[in-house]
Amino acid sequence: MPASVNDSQVRNVVMFKHTATRENTRAHITTLSHPDIDSNSGAVLLIAQCYGVYNANEVGLWFDQGRWHIFNQTRVGIPIGSEFFVCVITAQSQQAFSIVAEAHNTNGHMMDIRSPLGEINRDDCLFLTQVYGQYNVSPIGVWWSGEGWTLFNEDRSPLPLGCRFNVLVLRPGHNTFNGIDLFVGQHRERSGGSHISLIQPLLPDSLRELFTTNCWRGTYNAHSTGVWFNGSGWTIFNQDLAEILPDFQINFFMPLSTSSGGEERDDSLIALVADHHGADYSPAAIDIESQFGSQPGRHNLSETPYRYSMHEVDTGGMGPHFQGVSFLRDTLLDEGGTTVRFRRGVYSYNYGEGLMISCGILNSGATEGITAFDSNHVVNFLDRKTLLNIRYQAAVGNHEHPGGIQAHGDTIAIAMEESVSGGAAAVYFIKVEGVNARLIGALPLGSGGAPNHLNTSKAAAAAFLKLTNGFLVAVSGSDYGKDGIWFYRSWDNEIRNDTEWCFIDYWTPERLPGGVCDIDAGKASTNCFVGADGGLSLLACSTGGIYIMASIGTHGGGVDDEYVQLFKVVGQSQSGGARVDLEPVWVGKHKVGRLALKQYSMRWAGAALTTATGTVMLLNSERGSRKQGNRDTSDGKIWYLGR
């Protein structure tokens, strides 16, 4: 094999890099050499130009005399030093096939894409490479017409009949395709102004392959493109240095594993690195591994003298109740002409408006608000409040039932279900500026390429975390969160109404040895899942690792308990296996002692937060502010773990 070929092979998919040298290149043609494609005219190949030198020409593939070749469609000579990523699928399948432009499927610069073996869905990501049948000098892209997928020439010139194309169809998110683990996503340029657009700064291995296809979102790009690892992230660029315009979009995929067998574990598999320096979302980074690693097994939570009090919310009788609780970072507000620092808390509840922001003037004994230990036994949020109507919002799904929440900085993620329009459950994102709150975006469950068989109607609690690029979202599902947890991520560094969310995995308790814990019988351990009805929280470790904490309580027994459980979130790479693995770390139990209906409990609302002093803080709540003695506050308890 020539030294210019860097090969990684997994079963019957092969990927390698080819470099045009004086020995393998003649004029506008460079010849590939690899044992899996030599003499194999039936293989389905995809190629992507990668930066070695600029080659501002559209390229294609050609099989001749037992060898595969790459050629410039313009018939301009290929510069020596040009580099190409090559993906080889050794046989055609429902996902990998070839198509030909013919009179019945071609109209002007467009061509219908039809798989000979199966249906192509709206949420699928398509990847195409031109194969010689006729010359076609235009870059190509794909477009969803409303009825099906269409191939088009980016320069809108007529597509010559007889042109051939190889097609690969992948689901977005993490795929196991023919034994190789792939990550599939979309990237949209937001601002323009350069011939380079950053795709993905979190995939650190500059030797891995990346393949792209233009996917029309309203902006044409009639320029040949290439990919380049700039030392810290993957980029796509126009070979002729022309500006990439806003809303230019691509599909991309890359391999995540180069192992030929067995299991490979790697936190970077799902490209999740927590941004523990982002003050907008994370008040502090803590060494979770050290703090909880020394406390294996079940830990009995001791009583604490600390309690918080927020403004009263009338939850409307005995049925409706609090659903989620969390604390926001401190804010500065005007108080009688003086700028005063306030701490802020938030409650969700399945009645009335659905969300309350409660604010309290910061006590002089605390320097970092609620994220530090307070000098008083009761931490008050009783000076101001704001109610936000998040129920029955038709623009984002018309959901009736708010669920569990997590807040970071000034942003809240909240689970929403029971859509009166019959749609899927969702996560709403709320931005709080001072005491004013507004809805900034929504993530419908089942979107982003999630499998169709999953139950998308239920969402118990939502969590989110800022990554070094983008966000990670976790959502517990039905049966008090015991059925499983959805994982989504984005690559946008802020959350907006047009943020693109990509499905990663739906984790289920069957991946643990003990399945679901029988907490009604008082049984819980690190080898089973307690559920996540009261709350779900994603936490960043100072190592960059990610942890998830789930909370729940029993309800209806003579003596009720509440539980909290900590897992490390890791990627698991194995053929056809799980994409997210939750490694058990710790489980805590607190004996409520009496019927939870009239007590503080994580059955109603629970949360975990990172404190400014490097510990984890746990919250629970009462069922509702009118459930215990008709008081005029909404209260709960605080545990400072590792204090």
N, C-alpha and C positions, 0 to 999 in steps of 0.2 A: 504494500500500500504506500502511495507517495507520502512523503513527510508533510506535505501541505494539507493533509486531511486529518482533522482531529475528530475521532469517532466516539460516540456513546451509543450503546445498543441495548435495548430491552425487548426480548422476545422477537415478535415479528414487526416491530416498528424500529426504524433506524434513523438516527439524526447525526449529521456531521457537518463540519465546515469545509468548504472547498475554496481554495485560493487559485486564481488565474496566474499561471507561471508561463515562462517562455516555452517550456516543454509541453504543456497541455493546452496551449491557447494558439489559435490561428485566426487572425482577422477578427470577425465578430462572433467566433465560436470558441468555447472552452469545454474540454471533455472531462466528464466525471469518471472516477474509477473507484469502485467499491464492490466487494464480492456479493452483496445482497441485491445489487441492481445490474451488474454486468450480465448481459444476455437475458434480462428479465424485462421484456417489453410490457408485461401486464402490471407492473408495479405502478402505484399511484404516488407521484412525487409532488412535493410543494417546495418552493424556493423563496428565500427572502434575501435581498441584498443587505449586506452589513458593511460597515465602514472599514475599508482598507485604503482605498482611493475612491474619488467620486466617479460614478458612472451614470450620467444623466440620460439613460436610455431605458425604455421598458424592455424587460427580458422575458424569455420563454424557454421551454424545454423541447427537446427533439431527440427521438430515438432513431439511430441509424447504425447499421453494421454492428449490432450487438452492444452498442454503448449509448448511454445517455449523455446529452450535451446541453449546455446552457448557451443561449445566443441572444444578442441584441436584436430586437425587432426592427430597429432602424438600419441594421446592417453596418453600423459604425463599429469600428474595432473596439473590442473589450480591453480596457487598460490593464496592463500587467499589474498585479497586486490587488485587483478587485476580489472581494470576498463574498461568499454566498453561504447562507445556512440552507441545508438540504434536509427535508423530512421525507422518509420513504415508508410508505405502507405497502407491504410486499404483495398484497392481493386486494382486489376490489371488494367492497362490502356495502351494507346499507348506509354507512357513514362516509365511505370513501369511494368515489366513482368518477367517471368522466362523462362530459356532455359535449355536444357538437351544435354549433349554430346552423340551423336549417330554416327553411322558409316558414314552416309552421310554428316555430317558437321564437322567431326573431322579428323585431319591428324597429327599424331605424337603428338607434344606438343601444337598444335594449334587447335582452333575451331572457325568456322565462327559464328558471332553474327547476328542473324536476328530477327527483331521485328515481331511478328505475326500480328501486327495491323498497321504498317506504316514504312516509310523509315527512316533510320538513316543517317544523313548527315555527311560529312567530318568534319565540324566545331563543331559538337556536342561534349559534354564531357560525357563520360560514367563512371558509377560507378557500381562495381560488388561486391557481397558477395557470398561465397560458401555456398551451402545448401546441406545437406546430401542426397546423393544417393549412392555415393561411397566415400571412403576416398581419399583425394588428399593432400599430405603433402606439396606441393610446393606453395609458394606465387604466385599470378597470376597478370597479367597485361593486358592491351589492346594495340592494334597496328592497325594503318590504313594501309592496304595492298596495297592501290591504287585502289582497287575495292570495298572494304567494311571494316567494323571493324572486328577484330579478337581478340579472347581471347587466351592467351598463359600462359604456366607454365614458371615462371622466371628461374627455374633451368634446363629448357629444357628437363625434363623427360616426357615420354608419358602421355598424359591426359587420365585417365581411362574412358572408356565408362560408362555412367550412372551417371556421375557427374552432379550436378545441380547447377545453379547459378541464383541469383536474379540480375536484371539489372535495373538501372535508367538512363534515357537519359535526359540531360539538355543542354540548350543553354548556352554558356559562357556569362558572364556579370551578369546583374541582372534579375532574373526570379521571376514570381509569379506562383508557382506550387501548385495546390490544396489549394489555399488560404494562403500559407505561402511565405513570401519574402525571397529569397535565393540570396546569392552571389556565383557565380560559376567562377572559374579561373583555371589557370595552374601555376605550379611552377617548375622551372628547377634549379638544383644545378649547380653552375658555377665552383667552385674551388675544391671541395672535401676536404679530409684531416680530416674529423670528422665523427662520427656516427650520428651527428645531423645536420639538415639543416633547416635554418630559412625560414618559408613559408611566413608569413604575420605579420609584427610587428604593424599594425595599427588597429587591431580589439581588443579593450581593455578589453572586458568582458571575463574573464577566465572561466566562467561557461557555455558559449555557446558551442554548439556542432560543431565538425569539422569532415568531412568524406573525405576520400581520396581513389584513385585507381591509381596504377602505369600506366603510359602511355609512351610506349617505344619511345625513341628518339635516340637510338643507344647504350644505356647502360643498361645492365641487373642488377637487384638487387634481388638476390635469398635469401633474408632475410625478415623475418616477421617484419613489421613496426608498429609503434604506433605514436600517436600525443600527444603533450605536450605544454601547455601554460607556458612559462618560466618566467612569471612575466611582460614581456613587449611585447611578441609576440608569435605567434603560430609557432611550429616547428614540423617536422617529424623526427623520429629517427629509427634506426635499433635496434630491441630488443636485439640482440646478441652483440651489440656494434661494429659490423663490420663497416668499413668505407663506407660512401655513396660516390660514385664516381662521377666525373664531368659528366654532361649531363643526370644524373638521373632525370626523370620528373614524376610529378604526376598531376592528376586532383584533384581539391578539391572543396567542397561546404560547406557553413554554413548558418544557418538561421540569418536573420537580424532583425526580429521582433518576439516577443512572445506575441503580442497583439491578442486577439481573435476577435476583431472587431474595426471599426472606423479607424481613421487615426493617425499615429504616425510620428512625425517629429523629425529628429535627424541628425545633420550635420555628425555624424560618420556613418550614413547609408551607404554611398558610400565610407567610409574610407578615406575621403579627409581632410587632415590636412596640411596646407601650411607650408613649411619650410622657414620661414622668416629670418633664421640665415645663410642660405647658400650663401656665398659671390659669388660663382660661377654662381648663377642664380638670386639672389635678392639683389640689392644694399642696401636696407633698408626695415624695417617694419614700417608701419604707422597705425595709428588708424583711419581706414576708416570709421568705424561706427560713431565715434564722428565727424569727419570732414564733412561727408555728411548728417548725420542724422539731423543736425541742419538746413539743407537747403532742406526741402521737396518741392516737386512739381518742376515746370520748372524754370530754372535759366538762365537768359540771360548773356552770356559770354561777358565781356567787351573787347574792343580792348586792345592790349598789345604792348609795344614798342619792345618786344623781337622777334628776328628772327634768324634763322640758315641758313647757306650757306654751301652746299657741292659742290664737284666737278661737273662739267657739265657731263651729260649723253645725248648722242644723241639718242632720242627715235624714230627717223625715221619718221618724218612727223607728220601730225596732228592726225592720227588714234591712234597709240600706245601711251602709257602714263605711268606715274608712277603708281604703284599699292600698294606699301607698304613702310613705313618709320619707323625706330626705331633707338635707340642709344645703343651701346655696352658700357661695362665698359671701363675705361681708361686702357692703356697699356704702357709699357716702351719700347722704341725703340732707336736704335743708330742713332744719328744725328751728323755727322761729328766728330766721336770719343767720343761724349758725350752722356750719357744716358739721354734721354728726355722723359717726360711724354706726351702722346698723348691722345686726346679724339677721339672717333670713331663713325661714323654714318653709316647707311646702307639704301640703296634704292633698291626696286625691281621694275622691269619694264618689260612690255610684248614686248620686242624687243631685238635684239642683244644677249648679254650674259645672261641678265636677272637679275643680281645682282651686285651691286657696294658697296664696302667698302671705305669710305672717311674718312681721318684722318687729324686732326689739332693739332699743338703744343698747349699745355694747356696754356691759359693765366694766368699770375701771379695773377690776381684778383680772380681766382676760385681755391678752394682747393680740390674739388671733381669732377672736370670735369663737364660734362653736367648734372650730377645729383644734382648739386648745382646751386644757382643763379650766373650768370656770371656778371662781372663788366661792360661788354660791352653790347650795345643794339643788336649787331649781334654776334652770336656764330659761329665761323668759323671752318670748317673741310677741309681746302684747301691746306694742305701741301703734302699729299700723297693719292693715291687711288689704289685700286685693283679691277679688274673685274673678276667675277667667272661665268663660263658658266654652268647654271643650266637647260637650255632648251634642249630638245631632248636627254635626258640621258636615253638610252635604258635599262640600268641595273635597273632603279628604276621606269620605267613606260612610258618613252618617252613622257613627257608632254611638251606642247608648251607654255602655258600661266601661268606665275607666278602671284600670287595674293598678298593679304595682309599678313603682317608679324608681329611677335613679337620677340624681342631680350631680353635675360636675360644673363648678364655676358658676356661670349664669345660664346654663342650659339644662333642660329636663327631658328625659325620655320616659314615656308613659305608655303602658300596654292598653289597647282599646279593643273591645270586642262587642258582640251583639249588634252588628250592623242592621239597622232597620231596612236597609236597601237589599239585604241578603248577601252582601259582599264578604270578603275575608276580613279577619281581624287585622290589626295594624299597630304600629308604633307611631305615636305622635311626638314631635319634637317641639319644645316650647323654649323661647328665649325670654329671659327676664332682665329688664333694664331698670334698675332701681326697684320700684314696686310695680312697674307696669310689665305685663306679660303678653306675649303674642305667639301664635302658632307659626312655625317657620318651615315645617316639612312633615312628611308622613312616609312610612315604609309599610306597604301592604304585605302581609305574610303570603307566601306562595309566589311572589314575584322574583325576579332576578335569576330565573332558571331552576327554581325549586321543583322537585318531582311532584307530579299531579296527584299522587295518591295520598299525600299528607293532609291531615286535618287542619285546614287553614282558618277555621271559624273561631278558635279559642286562643286566648292569650292572657295568662295570669299575671305576669310581671315582666318588665323590660329593664335591661341594663345596657349601658354603652360606655365606651372608653376611647379616648383620643390615642391614635397610633402615631408613629413618626411620620406617617403619611396616610391620612384618612381616618376612618372610625371603624371600630368593631361594635356590633350590636348583638345581644343575646336576649332571647324572648322565651320564657317558659310557657308551655302549652296547656292542654286541658287536664282535667282531673287534679285540680289543685297544683298544677305544674309538674305532676308526677309522670306524665306521658313522655316528656322530653323537652329539649331546648333547641330552638332555632339559632343558627349563627349566620349573620350577614356581615359584610364589610363594604366600605366605600374607599375611594382614593381621593376624594375631595377633602381639602383641609378646613372646610366649614360646611355646616349642614344648611341646605337650602331646599326649596320646594322642588327643584329639579336635580337634586343629588341622585346619582345612580348607585343603587345598592346591588351587590352581587351575593347570591346565596352561596354559603360555604358548606353547611352540613346541618342535619337534624340529628342531634345526639339523643340517644335513648338509654334508660337505665339498664337495659339488657347488656350493655357493654361493661357493667360492673358485675363482679362475681355474685353479689347478693341481690341484684335487681333493685326493687323498690323496698325500702325499709318499712316494717310494720310499726309505725309510730303510735298507732292507736293501742298497741299492746306494749308500748314503752320500749320498743326495740329499735336501736339505731347504732350504726357503726360506720367506719370509713369505707366499708366494702359494699354499701348499698346507698341508695339515693333517698333522702328524706322528702324531697319535693321542693317546690319554689312557688308557693302561693302568696305568702306574706311579702316576699321581696326577693330580688335578684340583683346582685351588684358585681361589677367588674372592677378589679383593683390592679394597679400597676406596682410591680416590685422595682426596687432600685436597680436590679439586674437587667431590667427590660422585659422580664417575664410577666405573664398575665395570669391572674387568679380570678376565680369566680366564687362568690359566696351566696348560698341559697338559704332562705329562712322560711319557716312554716310553724304552725302550732296545731295541736289537736283541739277539738271543739265538740262538746256534748257529753264528755265523760264526767264522772264524779270528781276526778282529779285530772286536770288537763296539764299538758307540758308544752314547751316550745323548743324548737331545735334550730340550730344554724350549722351549716356545713361548708367547708372550704375545699376547693379543688384547684389544681394547676391546669391551665389550658395549654395543651400541646398539640402539635400536628402529628398524625400517624399516617405513615406511607406504607400501604400494602395493597396488593392487587385486589381490587374489588372491595376493599375494607373501609373502615371508618376514616373520615377525614379530620375529625376533631376528637381528641381523647381527653377526658377529664381524669386526671390522676388524683386520687383521694389524698388529702393532707390532714384534715382535722374535722371533728364534729363536736359541737357543744350542745348541752341540754340544760334547760332551766325548768324546774318544776313550778308551774303556776300555782298549783296547790288546790285550786278550787275551779269551779266552772269558768271557762275562759270568757264566757259571754259578759261577765261583769268584772273582768280583770284586764290588766295590761298584758298583751300577748302578741307575738309575731304571727299569730293566726290572722290578725286583722291587717297589720302593716308592719313591715320590717325593712331594715336597710343596713348596709355597712358602708362606712366612709373612712377615708384616710385622714388622719389628723396631722396638724402641722408639727407635732412632736414625735412623729414616727411610729404611731400605733394605729390599730384598727378600732373604730368606734362602732358599736352595734346599737340599733334603735328598735324599739317596739312601740305599740300604741294601744290605746283603748279602742273599743269597738266604735264608739261615737261619743261626741262631747255631751250628749244628753243621756248617756247610758249609765253614768255613775253619779248619782246624787244630784242631777240637774245642775251641774256646775256650769260656769260660763267660760270654761277653757277646754281645749283639746290637748290631752296630755299623753306622755309616754315615758319610757325609761331609757337610760343610756348606760351601756357598758363600755368601759375603756379597756380593751384587751392589751396585755403586754405593758401595762402602765408601770 
